[in-house]
Amino acid sequence: MQMRYGADTNQPAHLIWRAMLCVSACLAALPAHASIFKGEVLDKVASVLALVVIVVVPIVLIVLFWMVHVLPEKIAHKRHHPQRDAIHMLCLLSLFFGGLLWPLAWLWAYSKPVLHKLAYGTDKHDDYYAEQAAAAADRSPDLRAEVADLRGSVESMLEKGGTADELAAIRDRLAALEPRLPAQAETR
């Protein structure tokens, strides 16, 4: 039986030529070199690479693992989440358990604390209100002068004939606030 190639056979001629071209390319390949370095330089590069892989890569991976697992805590702190201390503890537990609890901490940090607001009447951490009070105190640096000005305006209103009971109540509240002024000035 004679093999025939061409139009009257089942195999097209271009597949045979392609196969012969691939075989000839494989046989004509140039010798390959494994590295651009040779001799002593190759040994030195291999030693440095081994040290990097053994020492530096694990340290970088541990730092990245730590940074990713602290993200929910930072998010909760930024959003003034009322349960940020619990989120912080869940992040630490997640580190201990190999990251299994981390998605829960992430979701908790982004959740809106509706039940906390129902129970405690607020959806912000207590530190948020302390920061707001400190910012308000910073906006009025001379609190004594402001209280003295307010006291003067109350006295002028009393002289003009305002409601005596309301003005007396305001004057009494101011008198109760004045002893706290020196203590507040010393804490700054």
Number of C-alpha atoms within 10 A of each C-alpha: 3 4 5 10 12 10 9 8 10 9 12 12 12 10 10 11 11 11 11 11 12 11 11 11 11 9 9 9 8 8 6 6 8 7 7 7 13 11 7 9 11 12 12 12 13 13 12 11 13 12 12 12 12 11 11 12 12 12 12 11 11 11 12 12 14 15 11 13 25 21 17 25 24 15 17 24 20 12 16 18 25 23 18 23 14 16 26 21 13 22 27 19 17 19 17 11 11 11 17 13 17 23 14 15 27 20 12 21 27 13 11 15 16 11 11 14 13 10 9 9 10 14 18 18 17 13 13 16 12 11 11 11 12 11 11 11 13 12 10 11 11 11 17 14 11 12 16 13 12 15 16 13 12 18 15 12 14 17 10 9 9 14 10 12 10 11 16 15 11 15 18 11 11 16 13 10 11 14 10 10 12 11 10 11 12 7 6 6
